[in-house]
Amino acid sequence: MLFFDGWGLGPNDRAVNPLVTAPMPTLRALFDGEMPTLRGNGHFDSARATLIPTDATLGVPGLPQSATGQTTIFTGVNAPQAIGEHLGPYPNAALRRLLAHENLFQRLVAAPRRVAFANAYPPIFFERLARNKARRSALSHAVHAAGVRYRDIDDLRAGRAVSAFVTNQLWREHSADVPLITARAAGRNLARLASENDLAVFEYFLTDMAGHKAKPDLTARVLEEVDQLLRGILDETCLDDVLVIATSDHGNIEDTSAKGHTRNPVPTLLIGAERARIAPRIKSLTDLAPAIVDLLLAK
Ligand SMILES: [Zn+2]
């Protein structure tokens, strides 16, 4: 499962939506050359993949935010409705309470199913965590509440984790002794983790960062990286046995006319033979966790 922060479905208009012209051959190839965009809220279906426009506004006014969106995705609870507003980027006490019980990962671990959180964290994160000073996304809180371990620099070196910056370049700029890898190689590492677990989840936030900066070069680089990551995953994944799920918490990168979040639906991308078992259930961010739990507990 790939969680991309800040990726919505925008109109098929190259003047505002950088996805329309983005260097994303892998994503396009999944849909027979067509880049999925907003078209009357319809699904995109092909022989290999389905893309479902998924409501991220959740019946609450204002712009969807990261903490409430992620809490909804990973608990199935309508978090902005529960606390009366969209809130982000980091979860407050009320959201942390929601995340601390009955999240998706807890239900899988209790079943028991094997869950891996693929992100590698640098040594400073663990120092801050020990002092209760680490800033953590809602997803990061959810996996921790389930007792799923945070991966570290040793996992990253061994190819058993992927950094949030994918290629490790930023870690190397901070003098970390880790190899520089391609996004495609990182995707292969993610696919191997998925094959060794019932669920492997990876959090990518540069889509949101690029949306906030709204610089065309940066946005194109980020979208190309996302595409290569996907390419690497598909290199190593048997789609008869493995379902690749990608989703997001709110729109941002798909609209360069503003630097903030959007109320656009987000794309839930399902690749693999089993997608038909959950695709009809996905309408909003509340539908993902229960669908994933049912799919994995039926196995
Ligand atoms: Zn977000």
Boltz pocket constraint, residues with backbone or C-beta under 6 A from the ligand:
constraints:
  - pocket:
      binder: B
      contacts: [[A, 5], [A, 6], [A, 65], [A, 66], [A, 67], [A, 69], [A, 208], [A, 249], [A, 250]]
      max_distance: 6.0
